[in-house]
Amino acid sequence: MVKALVGKKMGMTQVFDDKGDLVPVTVLEVGPCFVVQVMRDAEGKCRVIQIGFDERKRKRTPKPLLGQFEKAGVSPKRVLREVEAEEGAQLELGQSLGAGVFSDTAMVNVTSETKGRGFQGVIKRWGYKGSRMTHGAKMRRHAGSTGPGSTPGHTMRGRKMPGHMGCETRTIRNLKVVRIDEENNLLLLKGAVPGSKGSYVLVKKATGRKARKAAEKK
């Protein structure tokens, strides 16, 4: 039907797979997502749709968006995203989409925003080794010289420096789908997903070579 859905990170746990191995998983709530807008090409085929996820208070919704939600026949949503529809998909306004979209998917790509770490030094932010801690060393966790010598005599562009860490959009590719709970719209993925508990994520079907091989085995 569609190639991606919007969801929410619920947290991490561990489950036993089919082989009896204990697997760490991230639990995502994907859906229900509602079709808010259907975009068709010149031939009338559905190529892209806009989906809405998570309830939003009506009084906090801008009037132009209220009209769009009313036209689709759905309540106001907090998150709106445009996702690509699959070839030949028949989608209508107000249609509900859930975790069942990934029932035939072996791997997915997850995009979300990383946790904010505030202002950090070069050791935590970039993995610098730092200076020695003995024999009267005074630099310790300092970045060291940033513009050495008379040439070039200034800090070069791109130098790794202390600064704000986190709150960046990151995509983790080829996460294995361990289990799907279609009734509760839950998706259990092997490994970790960026972001804090309760953050929004975009889950997209993986299409690379590794994902195709996993789908064949499945």
Secondary structure as UniProt FT lines:
FT   STRAND          4..16
FT   TURN            18..19
FT   STRAND          22..30
FT   STRAND          33..40
FT   TURN            42..43
FT   STRAND          46..55
FT   HELIX           58..60
FT   HELIX           63..72
FT   STRAND          77..85
FT   TURN            87..88
FT   TURN            93..94
FT   STRAND          96..97
FT   HELIX           99..102
FT   TURN            103..104
FT   STRAND          107..113
FT   STRAND          118..120
FT   HELIX           122..126
FT   TURN            135..136
FT   TURN            140..141
FT   TURN            149..152
FT   TURN            157..158
FT   STRAND          163..165
FT   STRAND          169..181
FT   TURN            182..185
FT   STRAND          186..190
FT   TURN            197..198
FT   STRAND          200..205
FT   HELIX           209..217
//
